[in-house]
Amino acid sequence: MSDRGNLFGELRRMARTSGAVGGIAARVAGERVFGIKTDRAAHAEDLRTILGGLKGPLMKVAQFLSTVPDALPAEYAAELAQLQSNAPPMGWHFVRRRMASELGGGWEARFATFGHEAAAAASLGQVHRARLHDGTDVACKLQYPDMPSTVEADLRQLRLAMAIYHRMDNAIQHEEVYKELAERLREELDYEREAAQMRLYGQMLANDPMVHVPVPIAGYCTRRLLTMTWLDGRSLLQRLAEDPPQEERNRVAKALFRAWYVPFYRYGVIHGDPHLGNYQVRADASVNLLDFGAIRVFNAKFVRGVIDLYEAVRDKDDAKAHHAYSTWGFTDLSKEKMAALNLWAHFLYEPLCDDRVRRIQETDDPQFGREVAERVHAGLKRTGGVKPPREFVLMDRSAIGLGGVFLRLKAELNWSRLFHDLIADFNEAALAERQAAALAQAQVPPAA
């Protein structure tokens, strides 16, 4: 496609997205300022249709928001949650042409069977179920057409939105946040990188029977096609709708805790996309971990800072908290800014400081998390704002998103024991050594 064609495509995309966002703004303003009641359910469905059709980073933002309870009106959250697995699929004629461009003209002969209908669809590609001639069932994730220009269009709009918002509100300076999101989203376009990151997770979680990771199939992967072993499982939302027993809820939550935090505390690696479409529940309450495009690798010093901040919250040690924030890259930390950041830290770490079986959040107030966030925001705004380091973005996103999943599960676990089991023998040098060996064995390319 020509540059001119790409430009007009991006302009159309920006117009559609701006209209969707503007529609929400108008309705929210109408309700709050003028008391005008609107049909939220109908508008939420329209929004899902628009964002689902876009299939880009803006849809991924919607996916993330849908994982955090009460971050959006219930009608919006219910519709946006469906984006995680039900985005409108591309037709068979496109699939056949794209598969030929990835594997060659005789590609169909390389499979015993290949499903014409998409088995799942998400933000950057769709999945088809197939079978190899040796009987192996596989999932073929095929990237939607023209996704690089789509991502760049969304990133330009995201940068503009951030700049406009910053003029109105300086509590969070977004420069490094934008750089991190842009780099990770561009990496997600490379399915060969994702295959390597999938191998990495297979290694890191090889000894955990409660977490299953697909295996990429050599010779069937390109930058726009990722073929992996098929894992049987059901969506977590479907299972929760059946009101599973507490024991199952707890087993799923424990498996997800380990799926995210064994890699982080032992290898310095985080899965940065904890939305509900990225894991499935199996019959034994173990989980399938999916989608390895948004992965973040941290140095051992950063991970040590996470543990330091936990100890600072536990011991009410402001000097140690200051050291932890500085380790991460926060600068210009006044006493007032520290107080605001510590509200956030206490909110996240409080369950880890409480050595007993409990829910991740014990208050019955569904607005509690939002109220904490508003207090943190007000404190930072009052003190001139803060510039989060880029390394902080995906770690914070994972903690909040995964916490939202634990809330939905209503899991009751000793979070403190789970956490201490992971950090009991923490050693920076040992982590760095394990990380280097794992990255080399999985052949993960360095970040841009």
HUGI-V157276 format. One record per residue. N is the residue number from 0. SS is DSSP state (@ for helix, = for strand, . for the rest). PSI is psi in radians with two decimals (999 if undefined). D_LAST is the distance of its C-alpha to the last C-alpha in whole Angstrom. Layout:
n: (N/N)
ss: (SS/SS)
psi: (PSI/PSI)
d_last: (D_LAST/D_LAST)
//
This chain:
n: (0/1/2/3/4/5/6/7/8/9/10/11/12/13/14/15/16/17/18/19/20/21/22/23/24/25/26/27/28/29/30/31/32/33/34/35/36/37/38/39/40/41/42/43/44/45/46/47/48/49/50/51/52/53/54/55/56/57/58/59/60/61/62/63/64/65/66/67/68/69/70/71/72/73/74/75/76/77/78/79/80/81/82/83/84/85/86/87/88/89/90/91/92/93/94/95/96/97/98/99/100/101/102/103/104/105/106/107/108/109/110/111/112/113/114/115/116/117/118/119/120/121/122/123/124/125/126/127/128/129/130/131/132/133/134/135/136/137/138/139/140/141/142/143/144/145/146/147/148/149/150/151/152/153/154/155/156/157/158/159/160/161/162/163/164/165/166/167/168/169/170/171/172/173/174/175/176/177/178/179/180/181/182/183/184/185/186/187/188/189/190/191/192/193/194/195/196/197/198/199/200/201/202/203/204/205/206/207/208/209/210/211/212/213/214/215/216/217/218/219/220/221/222/223/224/225/226/227/228/229/230/231/232/233/234/235/236/237/238/239/240/241/242/243/244/245/246/247/248/249/250/251/252/253/254/255/256/257/258/259/260/261/262/263/264/265/266/267/268/269/270/271/272/273/274/275/276/277/278/279/280/281/282/283/284/285/286/287/288/289/290/291/292/293/294/295/296/297/298/299/300/301/302/303/304/305/306/307/308/309/310/311/312/313/314/315/316/317/318/319/320/321/322/323/324/325/326/327/328/329/330/331/332/333/334/335/336/337/338/339/340/341/342/343/344/345/346/347/348/349/350/351/352/353/354/355/356/357/358/359/360/361/362/363/364/365/366/367/368/369/370/371/372/373/374/375/376/377/378/379/380/381/382/383/384/385/386/387/388/389/390/391/392/393/394/395/396/397/398/399/400/401/402/403/404/405/406/407/408/409/410/411/412/413/414/415/416/417/418/419/420/421/422/423/424/425/426/427/428/429/430/431/432/433/434/435/436/437/438/439/440/441/442/443/444/445/446/447)
ss: (././@/@/@/@/@/@/@/@/@/@/@/@/@/@/@/@/@/@/@/@/@/@/@/@/@/@/@/@/@/@/@/@/./././././@/@/@/@/@/@/@/@/@/@/@/@/@/@/@/././@/@/@/@/@/@/@/@/@/@/@/././././././@/@/@/@/@/@/@/@/./@/@/@/@/./././././@/@/@/@/@/@/@/@/@/@/@/@/./././@/@/@/@/././=/=/./././././=/=/./././=/=/=/=/=/=/=/./././././=/=/=/=/=/=/=/./././@/@/@/@/@/@/@/@/@/@/@/@/@/@/@/@/@/@/@/@/@/@/./././=/=/./@/@/@/@/@/@/@/@/@/@/@/@/@/@/././@/@/@/@/@/@/@/@/@/@/@/@/@/@/././././././=/=/=/././=/././././././././=/=/=/=/=/././././=/=/@/@/@/@/@/./././././@/@/@/@/@/@/@/@/@/@/@/@/@/@/@/@/@/@/@/@/@/@/./=/=/=/././././@/@/@/=/=/=/./././././=/=/=/./././././=/=/=/././@/@/@/@/@/@/@/@/@/@/@/@/@/@/@/@/././@/@/@/@/@/@/@/@/@/@/@/././././././@/@/@/@/@/@/@/@/@/@/@/@/@/@/@/@/@/@/@/././././=/./././././././././@/@/@/@/@/@/@/@/@/@/@/@/@/@/@/./././=/=/././././@/@/@/@/@/@/@/@/@/@/@/@/@/@/@/@/@/@/./././=/./@/@/@/@/@/@/@/@/@/././././@/@/@/@/@/@/@/@/@/@/@/@/@/@/@/./././././.)
psi: (2.46/2.84/-0.66/-0.72/-0.74/-0.72/-0.83/-0.61/-0.72/-0.67/-0.73/-0.73/-0.78/-0.65/-0.76/-0.76/-0.78/-0.68/-0.72/-0.84/-0.72/-0.62/-0.73/-0.82/-0.77/-0.74/-0.77/-0.77/-0.71/-0.72/-0.78/-0.68/-0.75/-0.10/0.34/2.10/2.37/2.86/1.53/-0.68/-0.78/-0.75/-0.63/-0.68/-0.69/-0.74/-0.74/-0.73/-0.76/-0.89/-0.63/-0.65/-0.48/-0.71/0.81/-2.85/-0.60/-0.58/-0.63/-0.58/-0.75/-0.71/-0.80/-0.79/-0.58/-0.25/-0.25/1.91/2.35/0.18/-0.45/2.79/2.57/-0.67/-0.72/-0.78/-0.72/-0.73/-0.76/-0.52/-0.52/-0.34/-0.45/-0.40/-0.06/0.50/2.56/2.23/2.84/2.66/2.95/-0.61/-0.72/-0.78/-0.79/-0.74/-0.76/-0.68/-0.65/-0.67/-0.42/-0.71/-0.05/2.91/-0.52/0.55/-0.62/-0.49/-0.26/-0.12/2.52/-0.72/2.71/2.05/2.26/-0.51/2.49/2.32/-0.42/2.70/2.53/-2.61/-0.65/-0.22/3.11/2.77/2.34/2.41/2.42/3.05/2.36/2.93/-0.33/0.09/-0.05/2.17/2.32/2.79/2.21/1.90/2.05/2.24/2.46/2.73/2.56/0.53/-0.58/-0.78/-0.55/-0.80/-0.76/-0.65/-0.78/-0.68/-0.65/-0.71/-0.67/-0.74/-0.72/-0.77/-0.72/-0.72/-0.75/-0.75/-0.68/-0.54/-0.54/-0.44/2.03/0.28/-0.69/2.14/2.14/0.08/-0.92/-0.55/-0.82/-0.78/-0.74/-0.84/-0.73/-0.78/-0.77/-0.71/-0.68/-0.64/-0.60/-0.34/-0.31/1.75/-0.36/-0.66/-0.77/-0.65/-0.74/-0.71/-0.53/-0.75/-0.70/-0.82/-0.59/-0.68/-0.85/-0.53/0.30/-0.53/0.20/1.81/-0.19/-0.09/2.25/2.36/2.29/2.81/2.18/2.54/2.01/2.42/-0.11/0.28/2.40/-3.04/-0.40/0.09/2.21/1.98/2.23/2.86/2.50/2.30/2.25/2.33/2.97/2.67/2.56/-0.65/-0.73/-0.76/-0.70/-0.54/-0.33/0.05/1.15/2.79/2.80/-0.67/-0.72/-0.73/-0.74/-0.70/-0.73/-0.78/-0.73/-0.72/-0.74/-0.67/-0.81/-0.63/-0.62/-0.69/-0.29/-0.86/-0.64/-0.89/-0.30/-0.44/-0.11/0.58/2.37/2.46/1.98/0.28/1.33/0.61/2.86/-0.28/-0.10/0.19/2.65/2.76/2.35/3.01/-0.52/0.22/0.19/2.98/2.61/2.19/2.24/2.90/1.68/0.56/-0.61/1.46/2.44/2.28/2.22/2.64/2.83/-0.54/-0.65/-0.76/-0.69/-0.65/-0.61/-0.76/-0.69/-0.71/-0.66/-0.83/-0.60/-0.74/-0.79/-0.74/0.02/0.84/1.69/-0.59/-0.71/-0.62/-0.76/-0.74/-0.72/-0.82/-0.70/-0.66/-0.67/-0.38/0.12/2.45/2.94/0.91/1.68/2.96/-0.65/-0.72/-0.69/-0.73/-0.71/-0.79/-0.60/-0.47/-0.78/-0.80/-0.73/-0.66/-0.75/-0.68/-0.26/-0.75/-0.49/-0.29/-0.05/1.76/1.29/2.88/2.28/2.97/2.81/-0.52/2.15/-0.32/2.54/-0.03/1.94/-0.25/0.04/-0.87/-0.71/-0.68/-0.69/-0.80/-0.70/-0.64/-0.72/-0.83/-0.80/-0.69/-0.72/-0.69/-0.71/-0.49/0.27/0.03/2.93/2.64/1.70/2.38/2.65/-0.52/-0.38/-0.41/-0.98/-0.52/-0.78/-0.72/-0.74/-0.77/-0.78/-0.81/-0.76/-0.65/-0.67/-0.64/-0.74/-0.61/-0.78/-0.65/-0.38/0.68/2.54/1.81/2.87/1.55/-0.58/-0.79/-0.75/-0.77/-0.82/-0.50/-0.55/-0.59/0.02/-0.70/0.53/2.35/2.16/-0.80/-0.70/-0.70/-0.82/-0.67/-0.79/-0.72/-0.84/-0.72/-0.74/-0.76/-0.70/-0.74/-0.66/-0.18/0.76/2.16/2.67/2.70/2.72/999)
d_last: (26/26/24/28/28/24/25/28/27/25/28/30/27/27/31/31/28/30/33/33/31/34/37/36/36/39/41/39/41/44/44/44/46/48/49/48/48/45/45/41/41/42/39/37/37/37/33/32/33/31/28/29/29/26/24/20/19/22/24/21/22/26/25/24/27/29/28/30/34/35/32/34/37/38/39/35/34/36/35/31/31/32/29/27/29/31/29/31/31/30/33/34/34/31/30/32/30/27/28/29/26/24/27/29/33/34/32/35/37/34/35/38/37/35/35/36/35/32/32/29/27/24/22/20/22/26/27/30/32/33/35/34/37/37/38/34/34/30/28/26/23/23/21/23/23/21/19/16/18/20/16/16/20/19/17/19/22/20/19/23/24/23/24/27/27/27/30/32/30/29/28/25/22/20/17/15/16/15/11/11/12/11/7/9/12/9/8/12/13/12/15/15/12/14/17/15/15/18/20/18/20/23/23/23/26/28/31/31/33/33/29/29/25/25/25/23/25/24/25/25/21/19/16/19/21/21/24/25/28/30/31/34/34/35/33/34/35/38/39/39/41/44/44/43/45/44/43/41/39/38/37/34/33/33/31/29/29/28/25/23/24/25/21/20/23/23/20/18/16/17/18/17/19/23/25/28/27/24/27/31/34/36/40/39/37/34/31/29/25/23/20/17/14/13/13/12/12/14/16/19/20/19/21/24/24/24/27/29/29/31/33/33/34/37/38/38/37/35/34/32/30/30/28/26/25/24/22/20/19/22/24/28/29/33/35/35/32/32/35/33/30/32/33/30/30/33/33/30/32/35/36/34/37/40/41/43/42/41/39/36/38/41/42/44/43/40/39/38/34/34/37/35/32/34/36/32/31/35/34/31/32/35/34/31/28/25/22/20/17/14/14/17/17/16/19/21/21/21/24/26/25/27/29/30/31/33/35/36/36/39/38/40/39/39/35/36/37/34/31/33/33/30/30/33/32/28/27/24/24/25/22/20/22/22/18/17/20/19/15/17/19/17/15/12/9/6/4/0)
//
